[in-house]
Amino acid sequence: MTPANTLRAMLERDELITMPCCFDALSAKLIQQQGFDLTFMSGFSAAAARIGAPDLGLMSYGEVLDQARNVTDAVSIPVIADGDTGYGNAMNVKRTVQGFAKAGCAAIMIEDQVAPKRCGHTKGKEVVGRDEAFDRIRAAVDARAEGADILILARTDARHEHGLGEAIDRAAHFAELGADILFVEAPKSVDEMRSICEALPGAKMANILEGGETPDLSPEELREIGFKIAAYPLSLMASAMKAMVETLQLLKAGQPRDHMLMNWEELRQRIGFDDYYEQSEKYSTSRRG
């Protein structure tokens, strides 16, 4: 099946999908190797990994698309991409959706923030008016209807500026327009999370950012409330950064660091050296001693 159809089938299951978020091809491979069925290329983490900068709308459409293409090339599980605001008006949104579909993404997230957007749990967020927000999702759905084999994940950040009621109203209309998955960003309590799931139809996504505004509930609790997907946008990035900083500190101090490192054999295997050597045995000119 196509990545989009695989994701559609997953959404039909009576279970919560735990979705660690990747930031590059290697992190996506590790997610698949650990048995997860779905990943999301986090805009926050991808910006940090690719350009060493915060998720404040600094990465261009072309840079994000290239990063997504590297991820989809590296794994066979479905990948959801962060399409931010669609990089312009409704016509830009259509092109963005078409581009990510061609890159092999199973779904794309389109949001209603003012450009340049902000990370959902940081200051300075503003949302566009309802008409523009709805046109973005309408254009994304049109791109899908015109042949882009991709699901639409519609996000609203209206909770921050206008309250939960406005956020729910926007998400409800996103569903009416044809969005496949709904995402109300940054609810501040379990009661708000329940209100979102009770009020909205279809598949809902929770965004669990350790240290963020949304309660860090267990997968069992999220499923009971009514969420279909639990995204963990910073778990891998934060753990990788912590390990790298601690290893650099040890190296600078001339201290042993073996306890911080994956062993050489496992590292080679996870990156793909063993698979490469096995496949290359078929071609005599590719063999090396």
C-alpha positions as CSV (number, residue, x, y, z in Angstrom):
1,M,0.0,0.0,0.0
2,T,1.0,3.6,-0.4
3,P,2.2,5.4,2.8
4,A,-1.1,7.3,2.9
5,N,-3.2,4.1,2.7
6,T,-1.0,2.5,5.3
7,L,-1.8,5.4,7.7
8,R,-5.5,5.3,6.8
9,A,-5.5,1.7,7.8
10,M,-3.7,2.4,11.1
11,L,-6.3,5.1,12.0
12,E,-9.0,2.4,11.7
13,R,-7.5,0.3,14.5
14,D,-8.9,0.5,18.0
15,E,-5.7,1.7,19.6
16,L,-3.6,4.7,20.3
17,I,-0.6,5.2,17.9
18,T,2.5,6.2,19.9
19,M,4.5,8.4,17.5
20,P,8.1,9.4,18.4
21,C,9.1,12.3,16.2
22,C,12.3,12.3,14.1
23,F,14.5,15.1,12.8
24,D,16.6,13.4,10.1
25,A,17.0,10.1,8.3
26,L,19.0,8.4,11.1
27,S,16.6,9.3,13.9
28,A,13.7,8.0,11.7
29,K,15.6,4.7,11.1
30,L,16.1,4.2,14.8
31,I,12.4,4.8,15.4
32,Q,11.5,2.1,12.9
33,Q,14.2,-0.3,14.3
34,Q,12.6,0.0,17.7
35,G,9.2,-1.2,16.3
36,F,7.2,2.0,16.0
37,D,4.7,2.1,13.2
38,L,4.6,5.8,12.5
39,T,6.8,8.9,12.8
40,F,6.5,12.6,12.4
41,M,9.3,14.9,11.2
42,S,9.2,17.5,13.9
43,G,9.6,21.1,12.7
44,F,11.2,22.1,16.0
45,S,13.8,19.2,15.8
46,A,14.4,19.4,12.1
47,A,15.2,23.1,12.3
48,A,17.6,22.4,15.2
49,A,19.3,19.5,13.3
50,R,19.5,21.0,9.9
51,I,20.3,24.7,10.4
52,G,21.1,24.8,14.2
53,A,18.3,27.4,14.7
54,P,15.0,27.6,16.6
55,D,11.7,26.7,15.1
56,L,10.6,30.3,14.3
57,G,9.8,30.0,10.6
58,L,13.5,30.2,9.5
59,M,13.5,27.0,7.3
60,S,12.2,27.4,3.8
61,Y,9.8,25.1,2.0
62,G,12.6,23.7,-0.1
63,E,14.8,22.9,3.0
64,V,11.9,21.2,4.8
65,L,10.9,19.2,1.7
66,D,14.5,18.1,1.2
67,Q,14.7,17.0,4.9
68,A,11.4,15.1,4.6
69,R,12.5,13.4,1.4
70,N,15.7,12.1,3.2
71,V,13.5,10.7,5.9
72,T,11.0,9.0,3.7
73,D,13.9,7.5,1.6
74,A,15.4,6.0,4.8
75,V,12.3,4.2,6.2
76,S,9.3,2.1,5.2
77,I,7.0,3.2,7.9
78,P,4.6,6.2,7.2
79,V,6.0,9.6,7.8
80,I,4.0,12.7,8.7
81,A,5.6,16.0,7.7
82,D,5.3,19.5,9.3
83,G,4.1,21.8,6.5
84,D,3.9,24.8,8.9
85,T,1.6,27.5,7.5
86,G,1.9,26.2,3.9
87,Y,4.6,28.8,3.1
88,G,2.3,31.5,1.7
89,N,-1.3,31.8,0.5
90,A,-3.8,29.1,-0.4
91,M,-2.0,28.4,-3.7
92,N,1.3,27.9,-1.9
93,V,-0.5,25.5,0.4
94,K,-1.6,23.4,-2.6
95,R,1.9,23.3,-3.9
96,T,3.3,22.4,-0.5
97,V,0.8,19.5,-0.1
98,Q,1.6,18.3,-3.6
99,G,5.3,18.5,-3.0
100,F,5.2,16.5,0.2
101,A,3.0,13.9,-1.3
102,K,5.5,13.4,-4.2
103,A,8.2,13.1,-1.5
104,G,6.4,10.0,-0.1
105,C,4.9,11.5,3.1
106,A,1.8,9.8,4.4
107,A,0.3,13.1,5.8
108,I,1.1,16.7,6.1
109,M,0.3,19.1,8.9
110,I,-1.0,22.6,8.0
111,E,-1.6,25.1,10.7
112,D,-3.4,28.5,11.2
113,Q,-0.5,30.5,12.7
114,V,0.6,33.9,11.3
115,A,3.8,33.5,9.3
116,P,6.6,33.2,10.4
117,K,5.2,30.6,12.8
118,R,6.3,29.8,16.3
119,C,6.8,26.6,18.1
120,G,3.5,25.7,19.8
121,H,4.8,25.9,23.3
122,T,6.8,29.1,23.0
123,K,5.8,32.8,23.2
124,G,4.8,35.1,20.3
125,K,2.1,32.9,18.7
126,E,-0.6,34.5,16.7
127,V,-3.2,33.0,14.4
128,V,-4.7,34.2,11.2
129,G,-8.4,35.0,10.8
130,R,-10.9,32.3,10.3
131,D,-11.3,32.9,6.6
132,E,-7.6,32.5,5.9
133,A,-7.3,29.5,8.2
134,F,-10.2,27.7,6.5
135,D,-8.8,28.6,3.0
136,R,-5.5,26.9,4.0
137,I,-7.2,23.6,4.8
138,R,-9.6,24.0,1.9
139,A,-6.6,24.3,-0.4
140,A,-4.9,21.3,1.2
141,V,-8.0,19.2,0.7
142,D,-8.3,20.3,-2.9
143,A,-4.7,19.2,-3.5
144,R,-5.6,15.8,-2.1
145,A,-8.7,15.6,-4.3
146,E,-6.7,16.6,-7.3
147,G,-4.4,13.6,-6.9
148,A,-2.0,14.1,-4.0
149,D,-2.0,10.8,-2.2
150,I,-1.6,12.2,1.3
151,L,-3.7,12.8,4.5
152,I,-4.3,16.3,5.9
153,L,-3.5,16.9,9.5
154,A,-5.1,20.2,10.4
155,R,-3.7,22.2,13.3
156,T,-5.0,25.2,15.2
157,D,-3.1,27.3,17.7
158,A,-6.1,29.4,18.6
159,R,-6.2,28.2,22.2
160,H,-3.3,30.5,23.1
161,E,-4.8,33.7,21.8
162,H,-8.5,33.2,21.6
163,G,-9.3,30.4,24.1
164,L,-10.3,26.8,23.8
165,G,-13.8,27.4,22.4
166,E,-12.4,29.2,19.3
167,A,-9.8,26.4,18.9
168,I,-12.5,23.7,19.0
169,D,-14.7,25.7,16.6
170,R,-11.9,26.0,14.1
171,A,-10.9,22.4,14.3
172,A,-14.6,21.3,13.8
173,H,-14.7,23.3,10.6
174,F,-11.4,21.8,9.5
175,A,-13.1,18.4,9.8
176,E,-16.1,19.7,7.8
177,L,-13.7,20.8,5.1
178,G,-12.3,17.3,4.8
179,A,-9.2,17.2,7.1
180,D,-8.3,13.6,8.1
181,I,-6.7,14.3,11.5
182,L,-7.3,17.2,13.9
183,F,-4.8,18.8,16.2
184,V,-5.7,21.4,18.8
185,E,-2.3,22.6,20.1
186,A,-1.4,23.2,23.7
187,P,-4.4,22.4,25.9
188,K,-3.5,23.2,29.4
189,S,-5.3,20.6,31.5
190,V,-6.8,17.1,31.3
191,D,-10.3,18.7,31.3
192,E,-9.4,20.7,28.2
193,M,-8.0,17.5,26.5
194,R,-11.3,15.7,27.3
195,S,-13.3,18.7,25.9
196,I,-11.3,18.5,22.6
197,C,-12.0,14.8,22.2
198,E,-15.6,15.0,23.2
199,A,-16.4,17.9,20.9
200,L,-14.5,16.9,17.7
201,P,-15.1,14.0,15.3
202,G,-12.6,11.6,13.8
203,A,-8.9,11.1,14.7
204,K,-7.4,13.6,17.1
205,M,-3.7,14.0,17.9
206,A,-2.1,14.9,21.2
207,N,1.2,16.6,21.3
208,I,3.2,15.6,24.4
209,L,6.2,17.9,24.9
210,E,8.1,17.1,28.0
211,G,8.1,20.3,30.1
212,G,5.5,21.9,27.9
213,E,2.0,23.2,28.6
214,T,0.0,20.0,27.9
215,P,-0.2,17.4,30.7
216,D,2.2,14.5,30.0
217,L,-0.3,11.6,30.3
218,S,0.4,8.0,29.8
219,P,-0.6,6.3,26.5
220,E,-3.4,4.5,28.3
221,E,-4.8,7.8,29.6
222,L,-4.6,9.4,26.2
223,R,-6.4,6.5,24.6
224,E,-9.1,6.6,27.3
225,I,-9.6,10.3,26.7
226,G,-10.1,9.7,23.0
227,F,-6.9,10.6,21.2
228,K,-5.8,8.4,18.3
229,I,-2.2,9.6,17.9
230,A,0.3,10.7,20.7
231,A,3.2,12.7,19.2
232,Y,6.4,13.1,21.1
233,P,8.2,15.9,19.2
234,L,11.3,16.5,21.4
235,S,12.0,13.2,23.1
236,L,14.7,12.1,20.7
237,M,16.1,15.5,20.1
238,A,16.3,16.3,23.8
239,S,17.9,13.0,24.7
240,A,20.4,13.2,21.8
241,M,21.4,16.8,22.8
242,K,21.9,15.8,26.4
243,A,24.0,12.8,25.5
244,M,26.2,14.9,23.1
245,V,26.7,17.7,25.6
246,E,27.7,15.3,28.4
247,T,30.0,13.4,26.1
248,L,31.7,16.6,24.9
249,Q,32.2,17.7,28.6
250,L,33.9,14.4,29.3
251,L,36.1,14.6,26.2
252,K,37.1,18.2,27.1
253,A,38.0,17.1,30.6
254,G,39.9,14.1,29.5
255,Q,37.6,11.7,31.2
256,P,36.4,8.2,30.2
257,R,33.3,8.3,28.0
258,D,32.8,4.7,27.0
259,H,29.6,4.5,29.2
260,M,28.0,7.2,27.0
261,L,28.7,5.5,23.7
262,M,26.8,2.9,21.6
263,N,29.3,0.1,20.9
264,W,31.0,0.1,17.4
265,E,29.3,-3.1,16.2
266,E,25.8,-2.0,17.1
267,L,26.4,1.5,15.6
268,R,27.5,0.0,12.3
269,Q,24.6,-2.4,12.2
270,R,22.0,0.3,12.9
271,I,23.4,2.7,10.3
272,G,23.2,-0.1,7.7
273,F,26.8,-1.2,7.1
274,D,25.8,-4.9,7.5
275,D,22.9,-4.6,5.1
276,Y,25.1,-2.8,2.5
277,Y,27.8,-5.5,2.7
278,E,25.3,-8.3,2.3
279,Q,23.6,-6.8,-0.7
280,S,26.9,-5.8,-2.4
281,E,28.0,-9.4,-2.4
282,K,25.9,-9.9,-5.5
283,Y,28.1,-7.5,-7.5
284,S,31.7,-8.6,-7.8
285,T,33.0,-5.1,-8.6
286,S,31.5,-3.7,-5.4
287,R,33.2,-6.2,-3.0
288,R,36.0,-4.9,-0.8
289,G,38.3,-6.9,1.4
